[in-house]
């Protein structure tokens, strides 16, 4: 059985695309900022890097840092 989660091809998401439903994908802070935006709070525009993208970068540079 393959337990590998299907990877989202989008590495960068607008904070307005984030919500509590994307917690595992973008992390807690980004998910909460997205929730605030979606509920009408004044949050500056921004973006989130996916957890998978972050982990890929760390894997690629682990021997260089």
N, C-alpha and C positions, 0 to 999 in steps of 0.2 A: 504494500500500500504506500502511495506517495503522499507524504504529509507536507510537501512544499506548497506554501501559499502562492496563489497567482499574484504576480508582481504588477503593480500599477505602472504603466509606462510613463506617467507624468511625475517628474521629480520635483517640480515647483508648482505650488498651488496658491491662488489668491487666498488671503485669510478669510474672505467672505465665502469661500467654498468649504471652509472647515467647520466642523460641528462636533458635538459629543460622539456622533456616529463615526467620525474619522480619528478618534483618539489613538488607536493603534497605528494608524498610517502617518500621523503628523505630530504625535506627542501631546501631552496635556496642556502646555501653555498655548500652543497654536489652536488646539481644539477649543479651549476656553475663550480665546480672543475671537474666534469665529462665532461662537455662541453669542458673545456680547454684541458683535456687529449685527448678527441676524435678529437680535432683540432690540435693535435701534440705538444702542449706546454709541457715543462718538469715539471711535477708535481709529487712529491713523491708518491709512491704507498700508498694506504690507503683504508679505508672502511667506509661505512655509516651505521648507525643504522636507521631503518625505523621509521618514525614518530609514527606509530601504536605501535611498540615495546616500544618506549620511553614512550608513554602515558600509556601503560599497566604497565610498571614498576612504573611510578609515582602513578598510582591508587593503586598498591599493597603496596607501602611504605608510602602513605599519612598520615596514622595514627601513623607511627613510627618516623617521622622526624618533 
